[in-house]
Amino acid sequence: MVEETLRTAGWQPGRRVPVDRWREALERTGLIRMHDASEAFLTEFGGLDVQISGPGITCAKTPFHFNLDLLIGEEDRFADWSDTIGRALFPIGELDQGRFFLGIDENSEVYLVETWLATFGPAQGALEKLILGIAPQRIETAE
């Protein structure tokens, strides 16, 4: 089901999309930097628009879009969370029509980013959780 959903959105094995435009736009402020994990993820999944809905395993299946054009202007949010958790978060997309943002750290862990933070875990498992409707684990931070 996971691979079928990704294929429906335009993914295929060996998919490669250019990321230079996104890198330049998001690094322009100097607040964040595209690291190797974000570049690898976006090269394979960048631009995919996964339109899913319905009941999931622990939460509703929610559409997500790996379009960084939608995150330009949110660099400060990712920089602030990076400082808070001590990991370099880079934006990779949005969840639920922009209600939440998605980011990835230098270890390929995928996060839900809002005024709070939650983790979907490593990228491969994160895609499965997003597609199957498995809620991320909220990260408790000292505010």
N, CA, C and O atoms as CSV, one atom per row, in Angstrom:
chain,resi,resn,atom,element,x,y,z
A,1,MET,N,N,0.817,-1.205,0.000
A,1,MET,CA,C,0.000,0.000,0.000
A,1,MET,C,C,0.862,1.272,0.000
A,1,MET,O,O,0.521,2.250,-0.665
A,2,VAL,N,N,1.969,1.259,0.740
A,2,VAL,CA,C,2.829,2.439,0.824
A,2,VAL,C,C,3.443,2.727,-0.546
A,2,VAL,O,O,3.363,3.854,-1.036
A,3,GLU,N,N,4.050,1.720,-1.163
A,3,GLU,CA,C,4.674,1.935,-2.471
A,3,GLU,C,C,3.635,2.326,-3.512
A,3,GLU,O,O,3.894,3.194,-4.345
A,4,GLU,N,N,2.479,1.707,-3.477
A,4,GLU,CA,C,1.418,2.026,-4.436
A,4,GLU,C,C,0.981,3.487,-4.294
A,4,GLU,O,O,0.774,4.176,-5.293
A,5,THR,N,N,0.842,3.948,-3.066
A,5,THR,CA,C,0.450,5.341,-2.813
A,5,THR,C,C,1.519,6.305,-3.336
A,5,THR,O,O,1.196,7.315,-3.960
A,6,LEU,N,N,2.786,5.991,-3.082
A,6,LEU,CA,C,3.872,6.847,-3.572
A,6,LEU,C,C,3.916,6.851,-5.100
A,6,LEU,O,O,4.123,7.897,-5.715
A,7,ARG,N,N,3.722,5.690,-5.707
A,7,ARG,CA,C,3.724,5.615,-7.175
A,7,ARG,C,C,2.582,6.437,-7.768
A,7,ARG,O,O,2.761,7.101,-8.789
A,8,THR,N,N,1.423,6.397,-7.140
A,8,THR,CA,C,0.278,7.190,-7.600
A,8,THR,C,C,0.601,8.681,-7.568
A,8,THR,O,O,0.108,9.447,-8.395
A,9,ALA,N,N,1.432,9.089,-6.610
A,9,ALA,CA,C,1.825,10.499,-6.481
A,9,ALA,C,C,2.957,10.882,-7.433
A,9,ALA,O,O,3.322,12.055,-7.520
A,10,GLY,N,N,3.518,9.892,-8.152
A,10,GLY,CA,C,4.565,10.192,-9.128
A,10,GLY,C,C,5.943,9.653,-8.801
A,10,GLY,O,O,6.885,9.873,-9.562
A,11,TRP,N,N,6.080,8.952,-7.684
A,11,TRP,CA,C,7.379,8.387,-7.312
A,11,TRP,C,C,7.633,7.101,-8.085
A,11,TRP,O,O,6.703,6.376,-8.437
A,12,GLN,N,N,8.886,6.835,-8.338
A,12,GLN,CA,C,9.316,5.549,-8.883
A,12,GLN,C,C,10.736,5.300,-8.401
A,12,GLN,O,O,11.455,6.249,-8.088
A,13,PRO,N,N,11.153,4.035,-8.336
A,13,PRO,CA,C,12.523,3.750,-7.908
A,13,PRO,C,C,13.533,4.493,-8.789
A,13,PRO,O,O,13.388,4.540,-10.011
A,14,GLY,N,N,14.550,5.066,-8.157
A,14,GLY,CA,C,15.568,5.800,-8.900
A,14,GLY,C,C,15.164,7.219,-9.268
A,14,GLY,O,O,15.898,7.900,-9.984
A,15,ARG,N,N,14.009,7.676,-8.792
A,15,ARG,CA,C,13.532,9.035,-9.104
A,15,ARG,C,C,14.556,10.055,-8.599
A,15,ARG,O,O,15.080,9.935,-7.491
A,16,ARG,N,N,14.827,11.054,-9.432
A,16,ARG,CA,C,15.760,12.117,-9.065
A,16,ARG,C,C,15.220,13.443,-9.592
A,16,ARG,O,O,14.991,13.601,-10.791
A,17,VAL,N,N,15.022,14.384,-8.686
A,17,VAL,CA,C,14.599,15.724,-9.088
A,17,VAL,C,C,15.661,16.718,-8.623
A,17,VAL,O,O,16.290,16.504,-7.587
A,18,PRO,N,N,15.867,17.787,-9.365
A,18,PRO,CA,C,16.848,18.793,-8.954
A,18,PRO,C,C,16.356,19.562,-7.719
A,18,PRO,O,O,15.171,19.872,-7.600
A,19,VAL,N,N,17.277,19.858,-6.817
A,19,VAL,CA,C,16.914,20.546,-5.580
A,19,VAL,C,C,17.582,21.922,-5.452
A,19,VAL,O,O,17.360,22.624,-4.465
A,20,ASP,N,N,18.388,22.307,-6.430
A,20,ASP,CA,C,19.150,23.559,-6.321
A,20,ASP,C,C,18.258,24.783,-6.118
A,20,ASP,O,O,18.610,25.675,-5.346
A,21,ARG,N,N,17.125,24.839,-6.788
A,21,ARG,CA,C,16.223,25.987,-6.665
A,21,ARG,C,C,15.717,26.116,-5.227
A,21,ARG,O,O,15.669,27.214,-4.672
A,22,TRP,N,N,15.341,24.981,-4.635
A,22,TRP,CA,C,14.869,24.997,-3.244
A,22,TRP,C,C,16.004,25.363,-2.297
A,22,TRP,O,O,15.815,26.143,-1.364
A,23,ARG,N,N,17.187,24.794,-2.540
A,23,ARG,CA,C,18.347,25.096,-1.686
A,23,ARG,C,C,18.600,26.609,-1.684
A,23,ARG,O,O,18.720,27.217,-0.620
A,24,GLU,N,N,18.679,27.203,-2.856
A,24,GLU,CA,C,18.974,28.638,-2.964
A,24,GLU,C,C,17.903,29.474,-2.279
A,24,GLU,O,O,18.222,30.424,-1.563
A,25,ALA,N,N,16.634,29.130,-2.493
A,25,ALA,CA,C,15.543,29.926,-1.916
A,25,ALA,C,C,15.533,29.849,-0.396
A,25,ALA,O,O,15.326,30.863,0.272
A,26,LEU,N,N,15.752,28.668,0.157
A,26,LEU,CA,C,15.659,28.498,1.609
A,26,LEU,C,C,16.941,28.852,2.352
A,26,LEU,O,O,16.892,29.170,3.540
A,27,GLU,N,N,18.076,28.805,1.681
A,27,GLU,CA,C,19.329,29.191,2.343
A,27,GLU,C,C,19.585,30.692,2.247
A,27,GLU,O,O,20.505,31.200,2.888
A,28,ARG,N,N,18.803,31.394,1.475
A,28,ARG,CA,C,19.008,32.827,1.237
A,28,ARG,C,C,19.048,33.630,2.528
A,28,ARG,O,O,19.808,34.593,2.629
A,29,THR,N,N,18.237,33.249,3.522
A,29,THR,CA,C,18.195,34.008,4.781
A,29,THR,C,C,19.404,33.732,5.661
A,29,THR,O,O,19.702,34.512,6.565
A,30,GLY,N,N,20.104,32.630,5.407
A,30,GLY,CA,C,21.243,32.254,6.234
A,30,GLY,C,C,20.849,31.571,7.531
A,30,GLY,O,O,21.713,31.275,8.356
A,31,LEU,N,N,19.567,31.316,7.728
A,31,LEU,CA,C,19.099,30.706,8.969
A,31,LEU,C,C,19.210,29.185,8.969
A,31,LEU,O,O,19.430,28.572,10.013
A,32,ILE,N,N,19.057,28.584,7.801
A,32,ILE,CA,C,19.111,27.121,7.693
A,32,ILE,C,C,19.971,26.735,6.496
A,32,ILE,O,O,20.239,27.541,5.605
A,33,ARG,N,N,20.397,25.459,6.508
A,33,ARG,CA,C,21.234,24.950,5.430
A,33,ARG,C,C,20.750,23.563,5.047
A,33,ARG,O,O,20.433,22.741,5.907
A,34,MET,N,N,20.695,23.312,3.731
A,34,MET,CA,C,20.304,21.992,3.255
A,34,MET,C,C,21.453,21.022,3.528
A,34,MET,O,O,22.533,21.163,2.954
A,35,HIS,N,N,21.227,20.049,4.390
A,35,HIS,CA,C,22.248,19.057,4.713
A,35,HIS,C,C,22.070,17.824,3.822
A,35,HIS,O,O,21.110,17.733,3.057
A,36,ASP,N,N,23.000,16.885,3.929
A,36,ASP,CA,C,22.998,15.707,3.048
A,36,ASP,C,C,21.706,14.903,3.139
A,36,ASP,O,O,21.193,14.447,2.118
A,37,ALA,N,N,21.174,14.723,4.346
A,37,ALA,CA,C,19.952,13.934,4.509
A,37,ALA,C,C,18.763,14.607,3.826
A,37,ALA,O,O,17.946,13.941,3.189
A,38,SER,N,N,18.671,15.930,3.962
A,38,SER,CA,C,17.554,16.635,3.316
A,38,SER,C,C,17.712,16.612,1.801
A,38,SER,O,O,16.729,16.456,1.076
A,39,GLU,N,N,18.935,16.765,1.323
A,39,GLU,CA,C,19.161,16.714,-0.121
A,39,GLU,C,C,18.804,15.344,-0.694
A,39,GLU,O,O,18.158,15.255,-1.738
A,40,ALA,N,N,19.221,14.281,-0.017
A,40,ALA,CA,C,18.913,12.930,-0.492
A,40,ALA,C,C,17.406,12.678,-0.489
A,40,ALA,O,O,16.864,12.120,-1.444
A,41,PHE,N,N,16.734,13.089,0.581
A,41,PHE,CA,C,15.286,12.887,0.672
A,41,PHE,C,C,14.555,13.649,-0.427
A,41,PHE,O,O,13.700,13.098,-1.120
A,42,LEU,N,N,14.904,14.916,-0.572
A,42,LEU,CA,C,14.210,15.756,-1.559
A,42,LEU,C,C,14.536,15.365,-2.991
A,42,LEU,O,O,13.695,15.519,-3.877
A,43,THR,N,N,15.730,14.866,-3.231
A,43,THR,CA,C,16.082,14.397,-4.576
A,43,THR,C,C,15.153,13.256,-4.988
A,43,THR,O,O,14.769,13.151,-6.152
A,44,GLU,N,N,14.797,12.410,-4.032
A,44,GLU,CA,C,13.919,11.280,-4.344
A,44,GLU,C,C,12.429,11.618,-4.238
A,44,GLU,O,O,11.635,11.153,-5.055
A,45,PHE,N,N,12.048,12.409,-3.257
A,45,PHE,CA,C,10.619,12.623,-2.988
A,45,PHE,C,C,10.130,14.050,-3.224
A,45,PHE,O,O,8.925,14.297,-3.168
A,46,GLY,N,N,11.029,14.990,-3.486
A,46,GLY,CA,C,10.641,16.382,-3.683
A,46,GLY,C,C,9.590,16.538,-4.767
A,46,GLY,O,O,9.679,15.934,-5.837
A,47,GLY,N,N,8.588,17.364,-4.469
A,47,GLY,CA,C,7.526,17.646,-5.428
A,47,GLY,C,C,6.340,16.701,-5.357
A,47,GLY,O,O,5.293,16.994,-5.935
A,48,LEU,N,N,6.470,15.572,-4.666
A,48,LEU,CA,C,5.348,14.634,-4.600
A,48,LEU,C,C,4.200,15.244,-3.804
A,48,LEU,O,O,4.406,15.876,-2.768
A,49,ASP,N,N,2.991,15.044,-4.309
A,49,ASP,CA,C,1.770,15.520,-3.672
A,49,ASP,C,C,0.917,14.288,-3.407
A,49,ASP,O,O,0.286,13.754,-4.319
A,50,VAL,N,N,0.900,13.839,-2.156
A,50,VAL,CA,C,0.206,12.607,-1.786
A,50,VAL,C,C,-1.171,12.959,-1.235
A,50,VAL,O,O,-1.298,13.465,-0.120
A,51,GLN,N,N,-2.190,12.684,-2.026
A,51,GLN,CA,C,-3.558,13.012,-1.654
A,51,GLN,C,C,-4.247,11.778,-1.081
A,51,GLN,O,O,-4.782,10.945,-1.813
A,52,ILE,N,N,-4.221,11.683,0.233
A,52,ILE,CA,C,-4.855,10.568,0.925
A,52,ILE,C,C,-5.830,11.109,1.956
A,52,ILE,O,O,-5.711,12.254,2.392
A,53,SER,N,N,-6.783,10.295,2.339
A,53,SER,CA,C,-7.735,10.674,3.380
A,53,SER,C,C,-8.381,9.405,3.914
A,53,SER,O,O,-8.169,8.313,3.387
A,54,GLY,N,N,-9.158,9.563,4.951
A,54,GLY,CA,C,-9.861,8.431,5.531
A,54,GLY,C,C,-9.235,7.998,6.836
A,54,GLY,O,O,-8.244,8.572,7.288
A,55,PRO,N,N,-9.822,6.978,7.438
A,55,PRO,CA,C,-9.293,6.505,8.706
A,55,PRO,C,C,-7.934,5.839,8.536
A,55,PRO,O,O,-7.674,5.148,7.551
A,56,GLY,N,N,-7.084,6.065,9.518
A,56,GLY,CA,C,-5.773,5.433,9.540
A,56,GLY,C,C,-5.685,4.493,10.722
A,56,GLY,O,O,-6.699,4.105,11.301
A,57,ILE,N,N,-4.472,4.133,11.073
A,57,ILE,CA,C,-4.271,3.187,12.177
A,57,ILE,C,C,-4.454,3.870,13.534
A,57,ILE,O,O,-5.187,3.364,14.383
A,58,THR,N,N,-3.790,5.024,13.749
A,58,THR,CA,C,-3.951,5.749,15.021
A,58,THR,C,C,-4.407,7.193,14.834
A,58,THR,O,O,-4.660,7.897,15.812
A,59,CYS,N,N,-4.512,7.634,13.581
A,59,CYS,CA,C,-5.016,8.977,13.279
A,59,CYS,C,C,-5.513,8.970,11.838
A,59,CYS,O,O,-5.259,8.023,11.093
A,60,ALA,N,N,-6.206,10.002,11.457
A,60,ALA,CA,C,-6.716,10.082,10.084
A,60,ALA,C,C,-5.566,10.166,9.083
A,60,ALA,O,O,-4.526,10.759,9.370
A,61,LYS,N,N,-5.759,9.578,7.925
A,61,LYS,CA,C,-4.807,9.747,6.825
A,61,LYS,C,C,-4.977,11.163,6.308
A,61,LYS,O,O,-6.090,11.602,6.016
A,62,THR,N,N,-3.867,11.869,6.197
A,62,THR,CA,C,-3.893,13.287,5.871
A,62,THR,C,C,-2.983,13.551,4.681
A,62,THR,O,O,-1.870,13.028,4.631
A,63,PRO,N,N,-3.441,14.363,3.709
A,63,PRO,CA,C,-2.580,14.650,2.549
A,63,PRO,C,C,-1.296,15.364,2.963
A,63,PRO,O,O,-1.276,16.137,3.922
A,64,PHE,N,N,-0.223,15.087,2.217
A,64,PHE,CA,C,1.041,15.788,2.440
A,64,PHE,C,C,1.688,16.072,1.094
A,64,PHE,O,O,1.462,15.372,0.107
A,65,HIS,N,N,2.500,17.121,1.088
A,65,HIS,CA,C,3.074,17.620,-0.157
A,65,HIS,C,C,4.527,17.998,0.102
A,65,HIS,O,O,4.814,18.830,0.964
A,66,PHE,N,N,5.439,17.386,-0.645
A,66,PHE,CA,C,6.863,17.696,-0.497
A,66,PHE,C,C,7.263,18.799,-1.481
A,66,PHE,O,O,8.117,18.597,-2.344
A,67,ASN,N,N,6.636,19.960,-1.336
A,67,ASN,CA,C,6.899,21.116,-2.188
A,67,ASN,C,C,7.470,22.228,-1.318
A,67,ASN,O,O,6.751,22.848,-0.534
A,68,LEU,N,N,8.759,22.472,-1.463
A,68,LEU,CA,C,9.402,23.471,-0.615
A,68,LEU,C,C,9.024,24.903,-0.958
A,68,LEU,O,O,9.260,25.806,-0.157
A,69,ASP,N,N,8.447,25.129,-2.120
A,69,ASP,CA,C,7.968,26.476,-2.444
A,69,ASP,C,C,6.959,26.933,-1.389
A,69,ASP,O,O,6.822,28.130,-1.134
A,70,LEU,N,N,6.258,25.986,-0.781
A,70,LEU,CA,C,5.243,26.296,0.222
A,70,LEU,C,C,5.850,26.660,1.573
A,70,LEU,O,O,5.139,27.117,2.468
A,71,LEU,N,N,7.156,26.463,1.727
A,71,LEU,CA,C,7.808,26.710,3.016
A,71,LEU,C,C,8.723,27.928,3.017
A,71,LEU,O,O,9.312,28.253,4.048
A,72,ILE,N,N,8.850,28.590,1.906
A,72,ILE,CA,C,9.677,29.801,1.861
A,72,ILE,C,C,9.046,30.838,2.789
A,72,ILE,O,O,7.855,31.131,2.690
A,73,GLY,N,N,9.849,31.382,3.680
A,73,GLY,CA,C,9.352,32.326,4.679
A,73,GLY,C,C,9.216,31.686,6.055
A,73,GLY,O,O,8.959,32.382,7.037
A,74,GLU,N,N,9.385,30.372,6.138
A,74,GLU,CA,C,9.288,29.656,7.416
A,74,GLU,C,C,10.656,29.249,7.964
A,74,GLU,O,O,10.748,28.474,8.916
A,75,GLU,N,N,11.714,29.779,7.355
A,75,GLU,CA,C,13.074,29.388,7.754
A,75,GLU,C,C,13.332,29.634,9.237
A,75,GLU,O,O,14.003,28.831,9.886
A,76,ASP,N,N,12.811,30.730,9.781
A,76,ASP,CA,C,13.037,31.038,11.191
A,76,ASP,C,C,12.430,29.979,12.108
A,76,ASP,O,O,13.006,29.656,13.148
A,77,ARG,N,N,11.289,29.446,11.737
A,77,ARG,CA,C,10.641,28.399,12.541
A,77,ARG,C,C,11.545,27.158,12.616
A,77,ARG,O,O,11.720,26.572,13.684
A,78,PHE,N,N,12.116,26.769,11.467
A,78,PHE,CA,C,12.997,25.596,11.431
A,78,PHE,C,C,14.319,25.871,12.165
A,78,PHE,O,O,14.860,24.983,12.823
A,79,ALA,N,N,14.826,27.085,12.052
A,79,ALA,CA,C,16.051,27.460,12.765
A,79,ALA,C,C,15.814,27.437,14.275
A,79,ALA,O,O,16.657,26.949,15.027
A,80,ASP,N,N,14.680,27.958,14.719
A,80,ASP,CA,C,14.365,27.968,16.152
A,80,ASP,C,C,14.248,26.550,16.707
A,80,ASP,O,O,14.791,26.245,17.768
A,81,TRP,N,N,13.532,25.681,15.978
A,81,TRP,CA,C,13.388,24.298,16.446
A,81,TRP,C,C,14.731,23.580,16.403
A,81,TRP,O,O,15.014,22.753,17.270
A,82,SER,N,N,15.553,23.879,15.418
A,82,SER,CA,C,16.891,23.280,15.360
A,82,SER,C,C,17.673,23.623,16.623
A,82,SER,O,O,18.317,22.755,17.213
A,83,ASP,N,N,17.616,24.889,17.037
A,83,ASP,CA,C,18.295,25.316,18.263
A,83,ASP,C,C,17.725,24.602,19.484
A,83,ASP,O,O,18.468,24.195,20.377
A,84,THR,N,N,16.417,24.454,19.516
A,84,THR,CA,C,15.752,23.839,20.664
A,84,THR,C,C,16.149,22.378,20.847
A,84,THR,O,O,16.410,21.945,21.970
A,85,ILE,N,N,16.198,21.616,19.761
A,85,ILE,CA,C,16.464,20.173,19.895
A,85,ILE,C,C,17.918,19.793,19.615
A,85,ILE,O,O,18.307,18.639,19.798
A,86,GLY,N,N,18.717,20.761,19.173
A,86,GLY,CA,C,20.130,20.484,18.926
A,86,GLY,C,C,20.378,19.652,17.679
A,86,GLY,O,O,21.388,18.954,17.587
A,87,ARG,N,N,19.476,19.720,16.733
A,87,ARG,CA,C,19.620,19.021,15.452
A,87,ARG,C,C,19.237,19.985,14.345
A,87,ARG,O,O,18.368,20.838,14.526
A,88,ALA,N,N,19.895,19.845,13.187
A,88,ALA,CA,C,19.650,20.759,12.068
A,88,ALA,C,C,18.410,20.319,11.291
A,88,ALA,O,O,18.468,19.382,10.495
A,89,LEU,N,N,17.292,21.001,11.530
A,89,LEU,CA,C,16.058,20.695,10.806
A,89,LEU,C,C,16.004,21.467,9.497
A,89,LEU,O,O,16.295,22.661,9.449
A,90,PHE,N,N,15.624,20.760,8.435
A,90,PHE,CA,C,15.448,21.410,7.141
A,90,PHE,C,C,14.055,21.062,6.646
A,90,PHE,O,O,13.639,19.908,6.746
A,91,PRO,N,N,13.325,22.039,6.112
A,91,PRO,CA,C,11.962,21.777,5.657
A,91,PRO,C,C,11.919,20.802,4.480
A,91,PRO,O,O,12.786,20.823,3.606
A,92,ILE,N,N,10.891,19.948,4.473
A,92,ILE,CA,C,10.693,19.054,3.327
A,92,ILE,C,C,9.277,19.126,2.768
A,92,ILE,O,O,9.028,18.626,1.671
A,93,GLY,N,N,8.349,19.735,3.493
A,93,GLY,CA,C,6.991,19.812,2.953
A,93,GLY,C,C,5.976,20.246,3.982
A,93,GLY,O,O,6.306,20.747,5.058
A,94,GLU,N,N,4.719,20.034,3.607
A,94,GLU,CA,C,3.635,20.388,4.506
A,94,GLU,C,C,2.650,19.229,4.602
A,94,GLU,O,O,2.568,18.380,3.714
A,95,LEU,N,N,1.910,19.220,5.701
A,95,LEU,CA,C,0.950,18.179,6.011
A,95,LEU,C,C,-0.403,18.827,6.254
A,95,LEU,O,O,-0.485,19.901,6.849
A,96,ASP,N,N,-1.464,18.175,5.792
A,96,ASP,CA,C,-2.832,18.639,6.032
A,96,ASP,C,C,-3.062,20.045,5.453
A,96,ASP,O,O,-3.516,20.956,6.146
A,97,GLN,N,N,-2.737,20.186,4.171
A,97,GLN,CA,C,-2.976,21.434,3.437
A,97,GLN,C,C,-2.347,22.653,4.113
A,97,GLN,O,O,-2.924,23.740,4.093
A,98,GLY,N,N,-1.170,22.475,4.710
A,98,GLY,CA,C,-0.444,23.588,5.318
A,98,GLY,C,C,-0.699,23.774,6.803
A,98,GLY,O,O,-0.135,24.683,7.412
A,99,ARG,N,N,-1.532,22.937,7.397
A,99,ARG,CA,C,-1.779,23.044,8.834
A,99,ARG,C,C,-0.509,22.762,9.629
A,99,ARG,O,O,-0.272,23.364,10.676
A,100,PHE,N,N,0.312,21.829,9.112
A,100,PHE,CA,C,1.575,21.470,9.742
A,100,PHE,C,C,2.676,21.488,8.697
A,100,PHE,O,O,2.409,21.373,7.501
A,101,PHE,N,N,3.917,21.632,9.151
A,101,PHE,CA,C,5.072,21.520,8.272
A,101,PHE,C,C,5.796,20.216,8.575
A,101,PHE,O,O,5.637,19.634,9.648
A,102,LEU,N,N,6.586,19.773,7.617
A,102,LEU,CA,C,7.410,18.587,7.792
A,102,LEU,C,C,8.866,18.982,7.617
A,102,LEU,O,O,9.201,19.762,6.725
A,103,GLY,N,N,9.724,18.447,8.464
A,103,GLY,CA,C,11.153,18.713,8.370
A,103,GLY,C,C,11.936,17.428,8.567
A,103,GLY,O,O,11.399,16.419,9.023
A,104,ILE,N,N,13.209,17.480,8.218
A,104,ILE,CA,C,14.091,16.331,8.380
A,104,ILE,C,C,15.402,16.810,8.993
A,104,ILE,O,O,15.902,17.882,8.652
A,105,ASP,N,N,15.955,16.004,9.900
A,105,ASP,CA,C,17.242,16.388,10.487
A,105,ASP,C,C,18.388,15.688,9.763
A,105,ASP,O,O,18.167,14.908,8.837
A,106,GLU,N,N,19.606,15.973,10.193
A,106,GLU,CA,C,20.786,15.445,9.509
A,106,GLU,C,C,20.929,13.932,9.655
A,106,GLU,O,O,21.747,13.319,8.969
A,107,ASN,N,N,20.137,13.322,10.548
A,107,ASN,CA,C,20.146,11.866,10.717
A,107,ASN,C,C,18.975,11.193,9.993
A,107,ASN,O,O,18.710,10.009,10.204
A,108,SER,N,N,18.284,11.941,9.149
A,108,SER,CA,C,17.132,11.463,8.361
A,108,SER,C,C,15.896,11.175,9.199
A,108,SER,O,O,15.050,10.379,8.794
A,109,GLU,N,N,15.779,11.807,10.356
A,109,GLU,CA,C,14.563,11.684,11.156
A,109,GLU,C,C,13.587,12.760,10.686
A,109,GLU,O,O,13.967,13.916,10.501
A,110,VAL,N,N,12.325,12.369,10.495
A,110,VAL,CA,C,11.302,13.270,9.963
A,110,VAL,C,C,10.424,13.780,11.110
A,110,VAL,O,O,10.010,13.014,11.979
A,111,TYR,N,N,10.150,15.084,11.094
A,111,TYR,CA,C,9.397,15.745,12.151
A,111,TYR,C,C,8.157,16.441,11.620
A,111,TYR,O,O,8.127,16.922,10.487
A,112,LEU,N,N,7.140,16.484,12.460
A,112,LEU,CA,C,5.998,17.368,12.271
A,112,LEU,C,C,6.357,18.639,13.022
A,112,LEU,O,O,6.732,18.588,14.193
A,113,VAL,N,N,6.244,19.771,12.355
A,113,VAL,CA,C,6.682,21.044,12.931
A,113,VAL,C,C,5.485,21.985,13.004
A,113,VAL,O,O,4.825,22.249,11.998
A,114,GLU,N,N,5.217,22.481,14.191
A,114,GLU,CA,C,4.136,23.437,14.409
A,114,GLU,C,C,4.623,24.359,15.513
A,114,GLU,O,O,5.798,24.726,15.522
A,115,THR,N,N,3.751,24.749,16.454
A,115,THR,CA,C,4.218,25.467,17.640
A,115,THR,C,C,4.694,24.453,18.674
A,115,THR,O,O,5.102,24.822,19.776
A,116,TRP,N,N,4.641,23.194,18.316
A,116,TRP,CA,C,5.166,22.052,19.065
A,116,TRP,C,C,5.811,21.136,18.037
A,116,TRP,O,O,5.698,21.368,16.834
A,117,LEU,N,N,6.483,20.104,18.507
A,117,LEU,CA,C,7.253,19.236,17.617
A,117,LEU,C,C,6.920,17.778,17.911
A,117,LEU,O,O,6.714,17.392,19.061
A,118,ALA,N,N,6.871,16.968,16.835
A,118,ALA,CA,C,6.652,15.529,16.984
A,118,ALA,C,C,7.517,14.822,15.948
A,118,ALA,O,O,7.872,15.400,14.921
A,119,THR,N,N,7.855,13.558,16.230
A,119,THR,CA,C,8.699,12.814,15.300
A,119,THR,C,C,7.945,11.643,14.678
A,119,THR,O,O,7.186,10.939,15.344
A,120,PHE,N,N,8.177,11.461,13.390
A,120,PHE,CA,C,7.690,10.290,12.674
A,120,PHE,C,C,8.779,9.221,12.616
A,120,PHE,O,O,8.541,8.125,12.109
A,121,GLY,N,N,9.977,9.528,13.131
A,121,GLY,CA,C,11.079,8.581,13.112
A,121,GLY,C,C,11.878,8.655,11.821
A,121,GLY,O,O,11.751,9.616,11.062
A,122,PRO,N,N,12.710,7.629,11.565
A,122,PRO,CA,C,13.547,7.615,10.359
A,122,PRO,C,C,12.708,7.726,9.082
A,122,PRO,O,O,11.565,7.271,9.038
A,123,ALA,N,N,13.286,8.330,8.053
A,123,ALA,CA,C,12.554,8.672,6.828
A,123,ALA,C,C,11.734,7.524,6.251
A,123,ALA,O,O,10.558,7.719,5.944
A,124,GLN,N,N,12.308,6.341,6.092
A,124,GLN,CA,C,11.567,5.237,5.489
A,124,GLN,C,C,10.318,4.898,6.304
A,124,GLN,O,O,9.225,4.762,5.753
A,125,GLY,N,N,10.490,4.767,7.601
A,125,GLY,CA,C,9.346,4.496,8.468
A,125,GLY,C,C,8.384,5.665,8.528
A,125,GLY,O,O,7.178,5.472,8.677
A,126,ALA,N,N,8.905,6.873,8.414
A,126,ALA,CA,C,8.061,8.067,8.456
A,126,ALA,C,C,7.090,8.089,7.288
A,126,ALA,O,O,5.922,8.437,7.462
A,127,LEU,N,N,7.553,7.726,6.112
A,127,LEU,CA,C,6.663,7.681,4.947
A,127,LEU,C,C,5.536,6.677,5.182
A,127,LEU,O,O,4.380,6.945,4.855
A,128,GLU,N,N,5.873,5.541,5.740
A,128,GLU,CA,C,4.850,4.539,6.049
A,128,GLU,C,C,3.844,5.101,7.047
A,128,GLU,O,O,2.638,4.930,6.868
A,129,LYS,N,N,4.321,5.768,8.096
A,129,LYS,CA,C,3.424,6.325,9.101
A,129,LYS,C,C,2.518,7.395,8.495
A,129,LYS,O,O,1.323,7.441,8.789
A,130,LEU,N,N,3.083,8.252,7.651
A,130,LEU,CA,C,2.274,9.285,7.006
A,130,LEU,C,C,1.182,8.664,6.138
A,130,LEU,O,O,0.034,9.108,6.169
A,131,ILE,N,N,1.534,7.651,5.375
A,131,ILE,CA,C,0.586,7.040,4.440
A,131,ILE,C,C,-0.448,6.164,5.154
A,131,ILE,O,O,-1.613,6.140,4.756
A,132,LEU,N,N,-0.038,5.449,6.197
A,132,LEU,CA,C,-0.944,4.538,6.889
A,132,LEU,C,C,-1.788,5.220,7.965
A,132,LEU,O,O,-2.723,4.620,8.494
A,133,GLY,N,N,-1.457,6.479,8.291
A,133,GLY,CA,C,-2.194,7.185,9.339
A,133,GLY,C,C,-1.772,6.740,10.719
A,133,GLY,O,O,-2.600,6.312,11.524
A,134,ILE,N,N,-0.473,6.841,10.997
A,134,ILE,CA,C,0.066,6.545,12.325
A,134,ILE,C,C,0.605,7.862,12.886
A,134,ILE,O,O,1.494,8.479,12.300
A,135,ALA,N,N,0.063,8.276,14.012
A,135,ALA,CA,C,0.420,9.577,14.592
A,135,ALA,C,C,1.883,9.630,14.993
A,135,ALA,O,O,2.442,8.637,15.459
A,136,PRO,N,N,2.507,10.795,14.810
A,136,PRO,CA,C,3.895,10.965,15.275
A,136,PRO,C,C,3.926,11.054,16.795
A,136,PRO,O,O,2.905,11.294,17.440
A,137,GLN,N,N,5.115,10.858,17.352
A,137,GLN,CA,C,5.312,10.940,18.800
A,137,GLN,C,C,5.716,12.367,19.163
A,137,GLN,O,O,6.720,12.887,18.676
A,138,ARG,N,N,4.931,12.973,20.008
A,138,ARG,CA,C,5.222,14.348,20.425
A,138,ARG,C,C,6.509,14.402,21.235
A,138,ARG,O,O,6.767,13.546,22.081
A,139,ILE,N,N,7.319,15.433,20.956
A,139,ILE,CA,C,8.581,15.635,21.661
A,139,ILE,C,C,8.349,16.699,22.738
A,139,ILE,O,O,7.919,17.818,22.458
A,140,GLU,N,N,8.646,16.311,23.966
A,140,GLU,CA,C,8.512,17.263,25.066
A,140,GLU,C,C,9.766,18.123,25.108
A,140,GLU,O,O,10.885,17.610,25.150
A,141,THR,N,N,9.569,19.427,25.098
A,141,THR,CA,C,10.703,20.348,25.170
A,141,THR,C,C,10.483,21.301,26.335
A,141,THR,O,O,9.347,21.613,26.693
A,142,ALA,N,N,11.567,21.753,26.911
A,142,ALA,CA,C,11.488,22.745,27.977
A,142,ALA,C,C,11.291,24.109,27.332
A,142,ALA,O,O,12.186,24.611,26.652
A,143,GLU,N,N,10.169,24.686,27.534
A,143,GLU,CA,C,9.860,25.989,26.931
A,143,GLU,C,C,10.185,27.104,27.889
A,143,GLU,O,O,9.993,28.275,27.562
